[in-house]
């Protein structure tokens, strides 16, 4: 199935430019509403991040939805709050979908449309395809809409419960000037908290702050002698940490901490879902702890499908996108940060950071090619991959794939030893260059 507008996380681009002009966003609202109604949906929850384009885009979208759906507006809210409310409202008896207007960690000039189905999970590809078809067929969408109802954010915040930190526990929290800037102030209390990336500011969202720009957080943690730094992305569906030395603690390490905490509490998870990019060190640590682990393609929809198939409740991506199905239906940066803080505080003060696993060394090489060629048709590359696998077995992991957006072949190697990574990449790159006639 080929999608023209939807990417891995909704529709995203420069705000107020095609395909996100206000006229087009009105058409998207009409298309979304049409597909939702055919699916038996009665209500739609809408939230947005603080970008200056988000307000006008929300008004345009609601105008397009028209009279056929009851619209419930959360206003500025983290993406997980939209997903959680969708799940709760559907459970109350009326099928509900959700929409988040955000470009996540992208710069302020971008924006996007993220859709959620009645489970509070990202839309399936066939639903996205139906919305695209409806969008392309619409010429003059309706401009008659009912006034939206206001939805309160506080039930979602109460569900997360928040945390009161000990007075001697110093933490730096970076809200990226994004959608968590107000919610975090209510959830994280006590202790000795220093704030970055507040208040919410559409002109400054993700600019030099947040989970994709950790330098300011690391510097503040070290300067203040803090035990921990927490950074959210612009829409709050993921977070990353830095430790007291300013070193990054990624999603793989965070889920490993959660696993150990649950084991200690007598509640081990039935398994953990990761992706092709999950570090081999985590897979090894989970295996040694007797916790099953499986990989999927990159993207939360693939994680969620695997979780549903296995009835597991925990999944993670190294980027800081963690899903705890016990807490909510989607990745949630606030919930992740709260779980990590509780797990750290369960540990003796002198052992707060002795739980991390040793990451396997990993390196990526990108080769730009004139033409795409199926991996299985690259004879020398296939032979090199087999040779490496025979030589090191499970001690080396190879991920060879074409970029989804560029004519680039990506060669990723991860191994228990750095020298194995270097040697394997030399062999893979030479083979790929011969197959693809790259000089």
Secondary structure, DSSP 4 states (H G I P E B T S, - for coil): ---SS-BTTBEEEETTSTT-SHHHHHHHHHHHHHHHHHTT--EEEEEE-S-HHHHHHHHHHHHHHTTSSEEEEEEE--HHHHHHHHHHHHHTTS-EEEEEE--TTS-TTEEEEEEE-TTSSBPPHHHHHHHHHHHHH-SS-----PPPEE--SHHHHHHH--EEEEEEEEEEEE-TTSTTTTHHHHHEEEEEEEEES-S--TTTTTSS-STT--HHHHHHHHHHT-SEEEEE-TTSS-EEEEETTS-EE-HHHHHHHHHHHHHHTT---SEEEEETTS-HHHHHHHHHTT-EEEEE-SSHHHHHHHHHHHT--EEE-TTS-EEETTT-SSB-HHHHHHHHHHHHHHS-GGGTTS----PPEEEEEEEE-SS---GGG-HHHHHHHHHHHHHHGGGEEEEEEE-SSSSEEEEEEEESSHHHHHHHHHHHHHHHHHHHT--
